[in-house]
Amino acid sequence: MKKYLFYPLLLLAAACQSDSAPDDQQAAADSVGLSPDAVTPAPKNPDIKLDQLQLPAGFQISLFVEEIENARSLARGDKGTIFVGNRQKDKVWAVRDENGDGRADKSWVIAEGLNMPNGVAFREGDLYVAEVSRILRYRNIEASLDNPPQPEVVYDQFPTDQHHGWKYIAFGPDGMLYVPVGAPCNICKSDKAVYASITRINPRGGAPELFAEGVRNTVGFDWHPQSRELWFTDNGGDNLGTLMANAGKLPEEQALEYTDNNPPCELNRAPKQGMHFGYPYCHAGDIIDPQFGKDGDCGTYTPPVQKLGTHVAPLGMKFYTGSQFPQAYRNQIIIAEHGSWNRTAKSGYRLMLVRLNEGGEATSYEPFISGWLDEESQEAWGRPVDVLVQPDGSLLVSDDQAGVIYRVTYGG
């Protein structure tokens, strides 16, 4: 199916007034190589409020594409096609900016009838799609967007649990396809080692092998551009205060406050195979689980490099490897925080920047883009999911609530 898309609204961080003069619009357009006509059209969806987004000085955000239902994981093909997975629908999309103006002008639905096809990855001309229990491959996909091929099954023996069953996938520097398997519950201990893990599989065939354990639910990872080490986000557990109170570790009247503020979500680093990151015995490196942490020791597990916010739901993350943003962003981590669902005061709903020193230690954890959540009303109009660095140095950001992909640029 082919569908034509729409022009974006460009938002300048330094000039977000709705009554900009024509000269201001021309200057905004010139900063990122667009015509003035590309600045004026508003989003089709009135709930998309780009003027509420807050960015560092010199950065701009625009709509790369609208009307992509439940836009989730992103992958780029060799010819510039952006592939988009989703979790709530059964489709995989492809979109393309054919005239190079910074906005997609064509889209295709290249697969339908799938089971939570959240994960997409591209390698050597082929698209890989992760369902809950299967990995599919679409051969030579960019040459057949109008008539996509039938998929090949790479592997179909992953667990079928829907809880944390959706998968983010990506190819590592070793040529292996990395596939996480989330815990089939909130906090539990399974007798199957594949749960709460990151596996990797040879795309040519064969069973997956365990790479990392004790990972509750990662939905985003990347490899450091210099050390080639795997880094990943992990989502912390829910209702920990209630579990603490039930185990007699906490007064019942403190359960809600404890749940609101514990445990932090995590940014982790796995430089080698075989590391264990604590779940379900230990949370965020130093919180002993009241049911499963019987030995009372978190020291045997790998702690996070950076504790993230509580219940912020960190999903996609990428090292910024482009040259468009200022040098201070090079090789730093940008994380999409999808946002909390059960915290009294909502958290997340933003892009965060984690700065690293030369030794790979986190030195700061700070907002990069915020404004999808209205702090006063506690209403959110968007939820960022994944990030993708483009060859021109711009950054794509998917949003499954708004059904769009944004494009972040730097104009100085």
C-alpha positions as YAML, in Angstrom:
chain: A
units: angstrom
residues:
- id: 1
  name: MET
  ca: [0.00, 0.00, 0.00]
- id: 2
  name: LYS
  ca: [1.38, 3.42, -0.90]
- id: 3
  name: LYS
  ca: [0.37, 6.57, 0.90]
- id: 4
  name: TYR
  ca: [1.45, 10.18, 0.49]
- id: 5
  name: LEU
  ca: [2.36, 12.22, 3.50]
- id: 6
  name: PHE
  ca: [2.34, 15.79, 4.68]
- id: 7
  name: TYR
  ca: [4.62, 18.73, 5.28]
- id: 8
  name: PRO
  ca: [5.96, 19.42, 8.76]
- id: 9
  name: LEU
  ca: [5.89, 22.39, 11.04]
- id: 10
  name: LEU
  ca: [9.35, 23.58, 12.03]
- id: 11
  name: LEU
  ca: [9.85, 24.75, 15.58]
- id: 12
  name: LEU
  ca: [12.87, 26.85, 16.54]
- id: 13
  name: ALA
  ca: [13.93, 26.55, 20.14]
- id: 14
  name: ALA
  ca: [14.91, 30.20, 20.18]
- id: 15
  name: ALA
  ca: [11.84, 31.47, 18.32]
- id: 16
  name: CYS
  ca: [8.68, 29.55, 19.15]
- id: 17
  name: GLN
  ca: [6.16, 32.41, 18.95]
- id: 18
  name: SER
  ca: [3.16, 31.74, 16.75]
- id: 19
  name: ASP
  ca: [3.20, 35.27, 15.28]
- id: 20
  name: SER
  ca: [6.68, 35.15, 13.73]
- id: 21
  name: ALA
  ca: [7.27, 37.71, 11.04]
- id: 22
  name: PRO
  ca: [8.07, 36.58, 7.48]
- id: 23
  name: ASP
  ca: [11.74, 37.48, 7.96]
- id: 24
  name: ASP
  ca: [11.87, 35.24, 11.03]
- id: 25
  name: GLN
  ca: [10.37, 32.38, 9.05]
- id: 26
  name: GLN
  ca: [12.91, 32.83, 6.27]
- id: 27
  name: ALA
  ca: [15.77, 32.80, 8.78]
- id: 28
  name: ALA
  ca: [14.40, 29.66, 10.38]
- id: 29
  name: ALA
  ca: [14.12, 27.95, 7.03]
- id: 30
  name: ASP
  ca: [17.61, 28.98, 5.96]
- id: 31
  name: SER
  ca: [19.15, 27.52, 9.12]
- id: 32
  name: VAL
  ca: [18.25, 23.98, 8.06]
- id: 33
  name: GLY
  ca: [18.00, 24.37, 4.32]
- id: 34
  name: LEU
  ca: [14.21, 24.55, 3.93]
- id: 35
  name: SER
  ca: [12.01, 26.88, 1.94]
- id: 36
  name: PRO
  ca: [9.76, 29.33, 3.86]
- id: 37
  name: ASP
  ca: [6.72, 27.34, 2.71]
- id: 38
  name: ALA
  ca: [7.99, 24.37, 4.75]
- id: 39
  name: VAL
  ca: [7.70, 26.39, 7.95]
- id: 40
  name: THR
  ca: [4.05, 27.42, 7.86]
- id: 41
  name: PRO
  ca: [1.79, 24.32, 7.63]
- id: 42
  name: ALA
  ca: [0.52, 23.10, 10.99]
- id: 43
  name: PRO
  ca: [0.38, 19.43, 11.94]
- id: 44
  name: LYS
  ca: [-2.74, 17.62, 10.79]
- id: 45
  name: ASN
  ca: [-3.36, 16.44, 14.34]
- id: 46
  name: PRO
  ca: [-4.17, 19.45, 16.57]
- id: 47
  name: ASP
  ca: [-2.99, 17.50, 19.62]
- id: 48
  name: ILE
  ca: [0.61, 17.73, 18.37]
- id: 49
  name: LYS
  ca: [2.01, 20.80, 20.15]
- id: 50
  name: LEU
  ca: [5.50, 21.36, 18.84]
- id: 51
  name: ASP
  ca: [5.53, 24.85, 20.31]
- id: 52
  name: GLN
  ca: [5.52, 23.32, 23.80]
- id: 53
  name: LEU
  ca: [8.73, 21.36, 23.28]
- id: 54
  name: GLN
  ca: [11.82, 22.74, 24.97]
- id: 55
  name: LEU
  ca: [15.23, 22.23, 23.35]
- id: 56
  name: PRO
  ca: [18.74, 23.60, 23.96]
- id: 57
  name: ALA
  ca: [19.60, 26.83, 22.16]
- id: 58
  name: GLY
  ca: [20.25, 26.35, 18.46]
- id: 59
  name: PHE
  ca: [18.29, 23.11, 18.13]
- id: 60
  name: GLN
  ca: [15.11, 22.76, 16.07]
- id: 61
  name: ILE
  ca: [12.44, 20.09, 15.89]
- id: 62
  name: SER
  ca: [10.04, 19.37, 13.03]
- id: 63
  name: LEU
  ca: [7.70, 16.64, 11.89]
- id: 64
  name: PHE
  ca: [9.47, 14.17, 9.63]
- id: 65
  name: VAL
  ca: [6.26, 12.22, 9.04]
- id: 66
  name: GLU
  ca: [2.72, 12.09, 10.43]
- id: 67
  name: GLU
  ca: [0.02, 9.42, 10.57]
- id: 68
  name: ILE
  ca: [2.22, 6.42, 11.40]
- id: 69
  name: GLU
  ca: [0.08, 4.62, 13.95]
- id: 70
  name: ASN
  ca: [1.93, 3.60, 17.10]
- id: 71
  name: ALA
  ca: [5.35, 4.47, 15.65]
- id: 72
  name: ARG
  ca: [7.94, 2.54, 17.65]
- id: 73
  name: SER
  ca: [11.35, 1.12, 16.70]
- id: 74
  name: LEU
  ca: [13.30, 2.69, 13.83]
- id: 75
  name: ALA
  ca: [15.84, 1.29, 11.37]
- id: 76
  name: ARG
  ca: [17.40, 2.83, 8.25]
- id: 77
  name: GLY
  ca: [18.02, 1.07, 4.95]
- id: 78
  name: ASP
  ca: [20.96, 1.64, 2.62]
- id: 79
  name: LYS
  ca: [18.82, 3.77, 0.30]
- id: 80
  name: GLY
  ca: [17.46, 5.98, 3.07]
- id: 81
  name: THR
  ca: [14.21, 4.15, 3.78]
- id: 82
  name: ILE
  ca: [13.13, 4.39, 7.42]
- id: 83
  name: PHE
  ca: [11.44, 1.23, 8.69]
- id: 84
  name: VAL
  ca: [9.02, 1.61, 11.59]
- id: 85
  name: GLY
  ca: [7.79, -1.14, 13.88]
- id: 86
  name: ASN
  ca: [4.85, -0.95, 16.25]
- id: 87
  name: ARG
  ca: [3.52, -2.69, 19.31]
- id: 88
  name: GLN
  ca: [-0.24, -2.13, 19.33]
- id: 89
  name: LYS
  ca: [-0.93, -2.78, 15.65]
- id: 90
  name: ASP
  ca: [0.04, -5.61, 13.32]
- id: 91
  name: LYS
  ca: [1.87, -3.53, 10.70]
- id: 92
  name: VAL
  ca: [5.39, -2.52, 9.74]
- id: 93
  name: TRP
  ca: [5.80, 0.75, 7.86]
- id: 94
  name: ALA
  ca: [8.43, 2.14, 5.52]
- id: 95
  name: VAL
  ca: [8.80, 5.88, 4.89]
- id: 96
  name: ARG
  ca: [11.20, 7.78, 2.67]
- id: 97
  name: ASP
  ca: [12.29, 11.35, 2.06]
- id: 98
  name: GLU
  ca: [12.73, 11.15, -1.70]
- id: 99
  name: ASN
  ca: [13.54, 14.79, -2.45]
- id: 100
  name: GLY
  ca: [15.91, 15.36, 0.46]
- id: 101
  name: ASP
  ca: [14.01, 18.22, 2.06]
- id: 102
  name: GLY
  ca: [14.03, 16.76, 5.56]
- id: 103
  name: ARG
  ca: [10.52, 15.32, 5.53]
- id: 104
  name: ALA
  ca: [9.15, 12.00, 4.34]
- id: 105
  name: ASP
  ca: [6.97, 12.27, 1.26]
- id: 106
  name: LYS
  ca: [6.06, 8.60, 0.71]
- id: 107
  name: SER
  ca: [5.10, 5.71, 2.95]
- id: 108
  name: TRP
  ca: [4.28, 2.05, 2.54]
- id: 109
  name: VAL
  ca: [2.78, -0.63, 4.73]
- id: 110
  name: ILE
  ca: [5.18, -3.47, 4.00]
- id: 111
  name: ALA
  ca: [3.81, -6.09, 6.40]
- id: 112
  name: GLU
  ca: [0.47, -6.78, 8.06]
- id: 113
  name: GLY
  ca: [-1.06, -9.43, 10.29]
- id: 114
  name: LEU
  ca: [1.97, -9.70, 12.58]
- id: 115
  name: ASN
  ca: [2.09, -10.20, 16.35]
- id: 116
  name: MET
  ca: [3.46, -7.04, 18.00]
- id: 117
  name: PRO
  ca: [6.14, -6.32, 15.35]
- id: 118
  name: ASN
  ca: [7.97, -3.84, 17.56]
- id: 119
  name: GLY
  ca: [11.54, -4.56, 16.50]
- id: 120
  name: VAL
  ca: [13.10, -3.74, 13.12]
- id: 121
  name: ALA
  ca: [16.71, -4.07, 11.98]
- id: 122
  name: PHE
  ca: [18.38, -3.74, 8.57]
- id: 123
  name: ARG
  ca: [21.46, -5.55, 7.28]
- id: 124
  name: GLU
  ca: [22.91, -6.22, 3.82]
- id: 125
  name: GLY
  ca: [19.72, -5.27, 2.00]
- id: 126
  name: ASP
  ca: [17.36, -7.28, 4.19]
- id: 127
  name: LEU
  ca: [14.86, -6.17, 6.81]
- id: 128
  name: TYR
  ca: [14.53, -8.17, 10.02]
- id: 129
  name: VAL
  ca: [11.32, -7.90, 12.04]
- id: 130
  name: ALA
  ca: [10.78, -9.16, 15.58]
- id: 131
  name: GLU
  ca: [7.39, -10.48, 16.58]
- id: 132
  name: VAL
  ca: [6.76, -11.84, 20.08]
- id: 133
  name: SER
  ca: [8.07, -15.33, 19.31]
- id: 134
  name: ARG
  ca: [9.58, -15.03, 15.82]
- id: 135
  name: ILE
  ca: [12.26, -13.24, 13.86]
- id: 136
  name: LEU
  ca: [11.34, -12.66, 10.21]
- id: 137
  name: ARG
  ca: [13.50, -11.57, 7.26]
- id: 138
  name: TYR
  ca: [12.32, -9.64, 4.19]
- id: 139
  name: ARG
  ca: [14.90, -10.02, 1.43]
- id: 140
  name: ASN
  ca: [16.04, -7.07, -0.69]
- id: 141
  name: ILE
  ca: [13.26, -4.98, 0.80]
- id: 142
  name: GLU
  ca: [14.14, -1.54, -0.57]
- id: 143
  name: ALA
  ca: [13.82, -2.83, -4.13]
- id: 144
  name: SER
  ca: [10.30, -4.12, -3.50]
- id: 145
  name: LEU
  ca: [8.48, -1.61, -1.29]
- id: 146
  name: ASP
  ca: [5.50, -1.53, -3.66]
- id: 147
  name: ASN
  ca: [5.26, -5.33, -3.64]
- id: 148
  name: PRO
  ca: [6.99, -6.66, -0.52]
- id: 149
  name: PRO
  ca: [8.23, -10.25, -0.53]
- id: 150
  name: GLN
  ca: [6.91, -12.98, 1.71]
- id: 151
  name: PRO
  ca: [9.08, -13.18, 4.83]
- id: 152
  name: GLU
  ca: [11.48, -15.95, 5.71]
- id: 153
  name: VAL
  ca: [11.43, -17.28, 9.27]
- id: 154
  name: VAL
  ca: [14.85, -16.87, 10.87]
- id: 155
  name: TYR
  ca: [13.81, -18.28, 14.25]
- id: 156
  name: ASP
  ca: [10.41, -19.04, 15.79]
- id: 157
  name: GLN
  ca: [11.04, -20.54, 19.22]
- id: 158
  name: PHE
  ca: [11.12, -17.48, 21.46]
- id: 159
  name: PRO
  ca: [8.52, -17.49, 24.29]
- id: 160
  name: THR
  ca: [4.97, -16.53, 23.35]
- id: 161
  name: ASP
  ca: [4.21, -14.47, 26.48]
- id: 162
  name: GLN
  ca: [2.63, -11.12, 25.66]
- id: 163
  name: HIS
  ca: [3.83, -9.53, 28.92]
- id: 164
  name: HIS
  ca: [7.11, -7.81, 27.98]
- id: 165
  name: GLY
  ca: [6.96, -9.92, 24.83]
- id: 166
  name: TRP
  ca: [7.55, -7.11, 22.33]
- id: 167
  name: LYS
  ca: [11.16, -6.92, 21.24]
- id: 168
  name: TYR
  ca: [13.72, -4.35, 20.21]
- id: 169
  name: ILE
  ca: [16.38, -5.83, 17.92]
- id: 170
  name: ALA
  ca: [19.68, -4.61, 16.48]
- id: 171
  name: PHE
  ca: [22.80, -6.00, 14.84]
- id: 172
  name: GLY
  ca: [26.00, -5.84, 16.85]
- id: 173
  name: PRO
  ca: [29.55, -5.24, 15.59]
- id: 174
  name: ASP
  ca: [29.98, -9.03, 15.60]
- id: 175
  name: GLY
  ca: [27.29, -9.45, 12.92]
- id: 176
  name: MET
  ca: [24.94, -11.17, 15.36]
- id: 177
  name: LEU
  ca: [21.33, -10.09, 15.83]
- id: 178
  name: TYR
  ca: [20.70, -9.15, 19.46]
- id: 179
  name: VAL
  ca: [17.22, -10.06, 20.72]
- id: 180
  name: PRO
  ca: [16.02, -9.41, 24.29]
- id: 181
  name: VAL
  ca: [13.46, -11.59, 26.06]
- id: 182
  name: GLY
  ca: [11.65, -9.68, 28.80]
- id: 183
  name: ALA
  ca: [10.49, -11.07, 32.11]
- id: 184
  name: PRO
  ca: [6.98, -12.58, 31.72]
- id: 185
  name: CYS
  ca: [5.74, -10.67, 34.78]
- id: 186
  name: ASN
  ca: [6.38, -7.64, 36.95]
- id: 187
  name: ILE
  ca: [8.87, -9.24, 39.35]
- id: 188
  name: CYS
  ca: [9.23, -13.01, 39.32]
- id: 189
  name: LYS
  ca: [11.77, -15.81, 39.00]
- id: 190
  name: SER
  ca: [11.42, -18.10, 36.02]
- id: 191
  name: ASP
  ca: [12.91, -21.56, 35.67]
- id: 192
  name: LYS
  ca: [13.72, -20.77, 32.02]
- id: 193
  name: ALA
  ca: [17.01, -18.93, 31.63]
- id: 194
  name: VAL
  ca: [15.92, -17.19, 28.44]
- id: 195
  name: TYR
  ca: [13.56, -14.89, 30.35]
- id: 196
  name: ALA
  ca: [14.92, -11.52, 31.54]
- id: 197
  name: SER
  ca: [17.88, -11.76, 29.19]
- id: 198
  name: ILE
  ca: [19.52, -10.42, 26.07]
- id: 199
  name: THR
  ca: [20.19, -13.14, 23.54]
- id: 200
  name: ARG
  ca: [22.00, -13.05, 20.23]
- id: 201
  name: ILE
  ca: [21.39, -15.13, 17.16]
- id: 202
  name: ASN
  ca: [23.24, -15.81, 13.93]
- id: 203
  name: PRO
  ca: [21.04, -14.43, 11.13]
- id: 204
  name: ARG
  ca: [22.09, -17.34, 8.93]
- id: 205
  name: GLY
  ca: [20.35, -19.74, 11.30]
- id: 206
  name: GLY
  ca: [20.67, -21.56, 14.57]
- id: 207
  name: ALA
  ca: [19.41, -21.17, 18.11]
- id: 208
  name: PRO
  ca: [20.06, -18.03, 20.15]
- id: 209
  name: GLU
  ca: [22.67, -17.90, 22.90]
- id: 210
  name: LEU
  ca: [22.47, -15.94, 26.14]
- id: 211
  name: PHE
  ca: [24.55, -12.78, 26.15]
- id: 212
  name: ALA
  ca: [23.35, -11.06, 29.35]
- id: 213
  name: GLU
  ca: [21.06, -12.08, 32.22]
- id: 214
  name: GLY
  ca: [19.14, -10.28, 34.95]
- id: 215
  name: VAL
  ca: [17.66, -7.79, 32.48]
- id: 216
  name: ARG
  ca: [14.01, -7.18, 33.30]
- id: 217
  name: ASN
  ca: [12.83, -5.51, 30.10]
- id: 218
  name: THR
  ca: [15.18, -3.71, 27.75]
- id: 219
  name: VAL
  ca: [13.62, -2.00, 24.74]
- id: 220
  name: GLY
  ca: [16.69, -0.17, 23.50]
- id: 221
  name: PHE
  ca: [20.43, -0.70, 23.13]
- id: 222
  name: ASP
  ca: [23.45, 0.43, 21.14]
- id: 223
  name: TRP
  ca: [27.20, -0.17, 20.93]
- id: 224
  name: HIS
  ca: [29.79, 2.40, 21.90]
- id: 225
  name: PRO
  ca: [31.30, 3.72, 18.66]
- id: 226
  name: GLN
  ca: [34.87, 3.34, 19.97]
- id: 227
  name: SER
  ca: [34.93, 0.50, 22.51]
- id: 228
  name: ARG
  ca: [32.18, -1.47, 20.70]
- id: 229
  name: GLU
  ca: [30.69, -2.40, 24.08]
- id: 230
  name: LEU
  ca: [26.96, -3.00, 24.40]
- id: 231
  name: TRP
  ca: [24.96, -0.41, 26.36]
- id: 232
  name: PHE
  ca: [21.26, -0.81, 27.11]
- id: 233
  name: THR
  ca: [18.35, 0.70, 29.01]
- id: 234
  name: ASP
  ca: [16.28, -1.37, 31.41]
- id: 235
  name: ASN
  ca: [12.85, -0.70, 32.87]
- id: 236
  name: GLY
  ca: [12.53, -0.99, 36.65]
- id: 237
  name: GLY
  ca: [9.78, -2.94, 38.38]
- id: 238
  name: ASP
  ca: [6.40, -1.66, 39.56]
- id: 239
  name: ASN
  ca: [4.61, -1.66, 42.94]
- id: 240
  name: LEU
  ca: [7.79, -2.33, 44.87]
- id: 241
  name: GLY
  ca: [6.45, -0.47, 47.92]
- id: 242
  name: THR
  ca: [3.48, -2.81, 48.16]
- id: 243
  name: LEU
  ca: [5.80, -5.82, 47.87]
- id: 244
  name: MET
  ca: [8.04, -4.38, 50.58]
- id: 245
  name: ALA
  ca: [5.06, -3.79, 52.88]
- id: 246
  name: ASN
  ca: [3.69, -7.28, 52.26]
- id: 247
  name: ALA
  ca: [7.07, -8.73, 53.23]
- id: 248
  name: GLY
  ca: [7.16, -6.69, 56.44]
- id: 249
  name: LYS
  ca: [10.06, -4.56, 55.20]
- id: 250
  name: LEU
  ca: [8.09, -1.30, 55.18]
- id: 251
  name: PRO
  ca: [5.09, 0.21, 57.01]
- id: 252
  name: GLU
  ca: [1.99, -0.08, 54.86]
- id: 253
  name: GLU
  ca: [1.35, 3.67, 54.97]
- id: 254
  name: GLN
  ca: [4.72, 4.27, 53.27]
- id: 255
  name: ALA
  ca: [4.11, 1.83, 50.41]
- id: 256
  name: LEU
  ca: [2.78, 4.34, 47.86]
- id: 257
  name: GLU
  ca: [5.55, 6.87, 48.40]
- id: 258
  name: TYR
  ca: [8.16, 4.12, 48.22]
- id: 259
  name: THR
  ca: [6.63, 2.79, 45.00]
- id: 260
  name: ASP
  ca: [6.62, 6.28, 43.47]
- id: 261
  name: ASN
  ca: [10.34, 6.67, 44.11]
- id: 262
  name: ASN
  ca: [11.72, 3.14, 43.69]
- id: 263
  name: PRO
  ca: [13.34, 1.49, 41.89]
- id: 264
  name: PRO
  ca: [15.15, 3.73, 39.41]
- id: 265
  name: CYS
  ca: [15.27, 2.60, 35.81]
- id: 266
  name: GLU
  ca: [18.74, 1.78, 34.51]
- id: 267
  name: LEU
  ca: [21.40, 2.49, 31.91]
- id: 268
  name: ASN
  ca: [23.75, -0.50, 31.77]
- id: 269
  name: ARG
  ca: [26.96, -1.52, 30.03]
- id: 270
  name: ALA
  ca: [27.85, -5.09, 29.05]
- id: 271
  name: PRO
  ca: [31.45, -5.23, 27.78]
- id: 272
  name: LYS
  ca: [31.43, -9.02, 27.68]
- id: 273
  name: GLN
  ca: [29.12, -12.00, 27.53]
- id: 274
  name: GLY
  ca: [27.85, -13.65, 30.71]
- id: 275
  name: MET
  ca: [27.19, -10.66, 32.96]
- id: 276
  name: HIS
  ca: [24.19, -10.61, 35.33]
- id: 277
  name: PHE
  ca: [22.45, -7.31, 36.06]
- id: 278
  name: GLY
  ca: [20.50, -8.31, 39.14]
- id: 279
  name: TYR
  ca: [16.85, -8.88, 38.27]
- id: 280
  name: PRO
  ca: [14.87, -10.26, 40.10]
- id: 281
  name: TYR
  ca: [17.22, -10.43, 43.11]
- id: 282
  name: CYS
  ca: [18.47, -6.87, 43.15]
- id: 283
  name: HIS
  ca: [17.10, -3.66, 41.59]
- id: 284
  name: ALA
  ca: [19.16, -0.71, 40.31]
- id: 285
  name: GLY
  ca: [22.31, -2.10, 41.89]
- id: 286
  name: ASP
  ca: [21.46, -1.62, 45.56]
- id: 287
  name: ILE
  ca: [17.78, -2.41, 46.32]
- id: 288
  name: ILE
  ca: [17.36, -5.97, 47.56]
- id: 289
  name: ASP
  ca: [14.13, -7.54, 46.37]
- id: 290
  name: PRO
  ca: [11.90, -8.45, 49.35]
- id: 291
  name: GLN
  ca: [10.90, -11.82, 47.89]
- id: 292
  name: PHE
  ca: [13.85, -13.03, 45.82]
- id: 293
  name: GLY
  ca: [16.84, -11.23, 47.34]
- id: 294
  name: LYS
  ca: [17.17, -13.67, 50.21]
- id: 295
  name: ASP
  ca: [20.97, -13.56, 50.43]
- id: 296
  name: GLY
  ca: [20.81, -9.81, 51.07]
- id: 297
  name: ASP
  ca: [23.75, -9.04, 48.80]
- id: 298
  name: CYS
  ca: [23.69, -6.96, 45.60]
- id: 299
  name: GLY
  ca: [27.46, -7.09, 45.25]
- id: 300
  name: THR
  ca: [27.47, -10.18, 43.05]
- id: 301
  name: TYR
  ca: [25.57, -8.39, 40.27]
- id: 302
  name: THR
  ca: [26.61, -5.68, 37.83]
- id: 303
  name: PRO
  ca: [25.23, -2.27, 38.90]
- id: 304
  name: PRO
  ca: [23.96, 0.29, 36.40]
- id: 305
  name: VAL
  ca: [26.33, 2.86, 34.92]
- id: 306
  name: GLN
  ca: [23.63, 5.45, 35.54]
- id: 307
  name: LYS
  ca: [20.45, 5.29, 37.57]
- id: 308
  name: LEU
  ca: [17.69, 6.92, 35.55]
- id: 309
  name: GLY
  ca: [14.45, 8.40, 36.83]
- id: 310
  name: THR
  ca: [11.91, 6.25, 38.63]
- id: 311
  name: HIS
  ca: [9.32, 4.69, 36.30]
- id: 312
  name: VAL
  ca: [10.44, 6.92, 33.39]
- id: 313
  name: ALA
  ca: [10.30, 3.89, 31.04]
- id: 314
  name: PRO
  ca: [13.56, 4.35, 29.12]
- id: 315
  name: LEU
  ca: [13.23, 2.78, 25.69]
- id: 316
  name: GLY
  ca: [15.37, 3.63, 22.66]
- id: 317
  name: MET
  ca: [18.93, 4.90, 23.12]
- id: 318
  name: LYS
  ca: [21.71, 5.82, 20.73]
- id: 319
  name: PHE
  ca: [25.20, 7.17, 20.88]
- id: 320
  name: TYR
  ca: [25.17, 10.39, 18.90]
- id: 321
  name: THR
  ca: [27.72, 9.77, 16.15]
- id: 322
  name: GLY
  ca: [26.76, 12.55, 13.73]
- id: 323
  name: SER
  ca: [28.62, 15.78, 13.01]
- id: 324
  name: GLN
  ca: [25.69, 18.24, 12.85]
- id: 325
  name: PHE
  ca: [25.23, 18.68, 16.62]
- id: 326
  name: PRO
  ca: [27.92, 20.50, 18.61]
- id: 327
  name: GLN
  ca: [31.07, 18.55, 19.46]
- id: 328
  name: ALA
  ca: [29.94, 18.23, 23.09]
- id: 329
  name: TYR
  ca: [27.26, 15.77, 21.94]
- id: 330
  name: ARG
  ca: [29.61, 13.46, 20.02]
- id: 331
  name: ASN
  ca: [29.56, 9.89, 21.34]
- id: 332
  name: GLN
  ca: [27.17, 10.86, 24.15]
- id: 333
  name: ILE
  ca: [23.94, 8.93, 24.81]
- id: 334
  name: ILE
  ca: [20.45, 10.15, 23.95]
- id: 335
  name: ILE
  ca: [17.65, 8.19, 25.63]
- id: 336
  name: ALA
  ca: [13.92, 8.26, 24.85]
- id: 337
  name: GLU
  ca: [11.93, 8.12, 28.09]
- id: 338
  name: HIS
  ca: [8.45, 6.90, 27.22]
- id: 339
  name: GLY
  ca: [6.96, 8.02, 30.52]
- id: 340
  name: SER
  ca: [5.40, 6.50, 33.62]
- id: 341
  name: TRP
  ca: [1.97, 4.89, 33.72]
- id: 342
  name: ASN
  ca: [1.36, 4.39, 37.45]
- id: 343
  name: ARG
  ca: [3.38, 7.03, 39.31]
- id: 344
  name: THR
  ca: [1.41, 9.60, 41.35]
- id: 345
  name: ALA
  ca: [3.28, 12.46, 39.66]
- id: 346
  name: LYS
  ca: [4.16, 11.39, 36.13]
- id: 347
  name: SER
  ca: [7.81, 11.12, 35.13]
- id: 348
  name: GLY
  ca: [9.65, 10.77, 31.85]
- id: 349
  name: TYR
  ca: [8.00, 11.84, 28.58]
- id: 350
  name: ARG
  ca: [11.25, 13.40, 27.35]
- id: 351
  name: LEU
  ca: [14.61, 12.82, 25.70]
- id: 352
  name: MET
  ca: [17.52, 12.68, 28.10]
- id: 353
  name: LEU
  ca: [21.24, 13.13, 27.52]
- id: 354
  name: VAL
  ca: [23.79, 11.05, 29.43]
- id: 355
  name: ARG
  ca: [27.29, 12.47, 29.18]
- id: 356
  name: LEU
  ca: [30.27, 10.14, 29.51]
- id: 357
  name: ASN
  ca: [33.91, 10.78, 30.30]
- id: 358
  name: GLU
  ca: [36.77, 9.13, 28.45]
- id: 359
  name: GLY
  ca: [36.67, 6.21, 30.86]
- id: 360
  name: GLY
  ca: [33.06, 5.42, 30.01]
- id: 361
  name: GLU
  ca: [31.68, 6.71, 33.30]
- id: 362
  name: ALA
  ca: [28.46, 8.73, 33.34]
- id: 363
  name: THR
  ca: [29.08, 12.32, 34.44]
- id: 364
  name: SER
  ca: [25.61, 13.81, 33.97]
- id: 365
  name: TYR
  ca: [22.00, 12.87, 33.25]
- id: 366
  name: GLU
  ca: [20.12, 15.89, 31.93]
- id: 367
  name: PRO
  ca: [17.08, 16.81, 29.81]
- id: 368
  name: PHE
  ca: [17.65, 17.21, 26.08]
- id: 369
  name: ILE
  ca: [14.05, 17.68, 24.85]
- id: 370
  name: SER
  ca: [11.03, 17.98, 27.14]
- id: 371
  name: GLY
  ca: [7.47, 19.28, 26.89]
- id: 372
  name: TRP
  ca: [5.46, 16.24, 25.86]
- id: 373
  name: LEU
  ca: [4.08, 16.23, 29.42]
- id: 374
  name: ASP
  ca: [2.18, 19.19, 30.88]
- id: 375
  name: GLU
  ca: [3.49, 19.25, 34.44]
- id: 376
  name: GLU
  ca: [0.47, 21.16, 35.78]
- id: 377
  name: SER
  ca: [-2.34, 19.13, 34.21]
- id: 378
  name: GLN
  ca: [-0.31, 15.89, 34.18]
- id: 379
  name: GLU
  ca: [-1.59, 15.31, 30.65]
- id: 380
  name: ALA
  ca: [0.81, 14.05, 27.98]
- id: 381
  name: TRP
  ca: [0.26, 14.64, 24.26]
- id: 382
  name: GLY
  ca: [3.21, 12.54, 23.12]
- id: 383
  name: ARG
  ca: [5.49, 9.71, 24.23]
- id: 384
  name: PRO
  ca: [8.95, 9.33, 22.64]
- id: 385
  name: VAL
  ca: [10.01, 5.76, 21.90]
- id: 386
  name: ASP
  ca: [13.12, 5.41, 19.73]
- id: 387
  name: VAL
  ca: [15.89, 7.59, 18.34]
- id: 388
  name: LEU
  ca: [17.92, 7.19, 15.15]
- id: 389
  name: VAL
  ca: [20.93, 9.22, 13.98]
- id: 390
  name: GLN
  ca: [20.75, 10.08, 10.28]
- id: 391
  name: PRO
  ca: [23.76, 10.36, 7.92]
- id: 392
  name: ASP
  ca: [23.34, 14.16, 7.83]
- id: 393
  name: GLY
  ca: [23.61, 14.27, 11.61]
- id: 394
  name: SER
  ca: [19.95, 14.96, 12.29]
- id: 395
  name: LEU
  ca: [18.09, 12.82, 14.82]
- id: 396
  name: LEU
  ca: [14.78, 11.03, 14.21]
- id: 397
  name: VAL
  ca: [12.49, 10.42, 17.19]
- id: 398
  name: SER
  ca: [9.43, 8.15, 17.05]
- id: 399
  name: ASP
  ca: [6.30, 8.84, 19.12]
- id: 400
  name: ASP
  ca: [3.76, 6.05, 19.50]
- id: 401
  name: GLN
  ca: [1.07, 8.19, 21.14]
- id: 402
  name: ALA
  ca: [1.11, 11.00, 18.58]
- id: 403
  name: GLY
  ca: [1.77, 8.60, 15.69]
- id: 404
  name: VAL
  ca: [4.60, 10.67, 14.26]
- id: 405
  name: ILE
  ca: [8.35, 10.77, 13.74]
- id: 406
  name: TYR
  ca: [10.13, 14.01, 14.60]
- id: 407
  name: ARG
  ca: [13.38, 15.32, 13.12]
- id: 408
  name: VAL
  ca: [15.81, 17.18, 15.37]
- id: 409
  name: THR
  ca: [18.41, 19.43, 13.74]
- id: 410
  name: TYR
  ca: [20.99, 21.96, 14.86]
- id: 411
  name: GLY
  ca: [21.22, 25.34, 13.17]
- id: 412
  name: GLY
  ca: [23.71, 27.12, 15.42]
...
